[in-house]
Amino acid sequence: MPQQLYYNFIRLPLVIRILLIALVVILFYGGLIHIIEPKTFPTIFDGIWWAIVTASTVGFGDFVPETVFGRIVGIALILTGAGFLSTYFISLATAAVTRQNDFLEGKVQYKGKDHIIVIGWNERSREIINALGNGKDGMNYSITLIDETLKTNPVPFNNVHFIRGRSNRDDVLIKSNILDAQKVIITADQNKDELHADMNSILTLLAIKGLNRDIQCIVEILTSEQAANAKRAGADEIVQTNVLTSFVMINSISSQELVTSFLDLLGQLDKRKLSFQPASEEVANKTFAELSAELMKDGILLIGVKRGEETLVNPPQPFKILQEDQLIVILG
């Protein structure tokens, strides 16, 4: 039994062990001085108070041993208790600094829920985190950033938790609390060529879906041939950044004004909310033009319809809305 208690004791954190030893020393000397000098220390609490004040080197002087043996007890208390208390506070400060460094270096597990996980540190993820961290859409998001190249958290926001490691490893994903996350955004690795970056993104996607099949994953894909593989791997949304870049560059050749207007439109959409709304029973069987006029009265712009896998922007008239359609609208 004593051996088991010893093993249980040494398994405790160092700060807890030192604190327990210091408490035992204070209780021991507080009780001993009460027994030796009951007139000077009428109660055990007075002895404990004197032991705490003496061990902490505060020394109020309200209780002072009067006998030689009592003063010897005081000397022993200073030599032992003060050392343990000093060691305790030093260990406590060291633990706090170590914890803070581990947090900045991405070694601490995230324990929150309903957060957004952003994988990869680059200009795209920087803009994403800045937009979400600043709450541009009025929402307060908790964000977890996973990257293996960074040494410390690069984002100043308090709601961004950094985890260092490879995003396709289970232990790193579990450390980011992938089981309770709301969404995952996988950005392409800028340190790899396009094909290997896509392969790494798909491998990360497979690892995520293996741990949490229901989580929504948005994946950046650079090569067109890997888009189908990303879809088969379970991607809920695929963003082909090279396709968007090519569209802008090609159209800039023929019409610079068109590209400028397109970019201005994207900037305005960033300040408004582009949203999907399910078609209700009330709007079913109405034409696109009729519904567009009704929504415009409420300051809502109807720009298209998503029907199954097909997205129709400003469909040809007459076009009837079905109940299973998703309305693409811009909220005022």
Helices and strands as residue ranges (DSSP letters): H 2-10, H 14-36, H 44-55, H 68-104, E 116-119, H 123-133, E 143-147, E 160-164, H 170-175, G 178-180, E 183-186, H 194-211, E 216-221, G 224-226, H 227-232, E 237-240, H 241-254, H 256-271, E 273-278, H 288-297, E 301-307, E 310-313, E 326-331
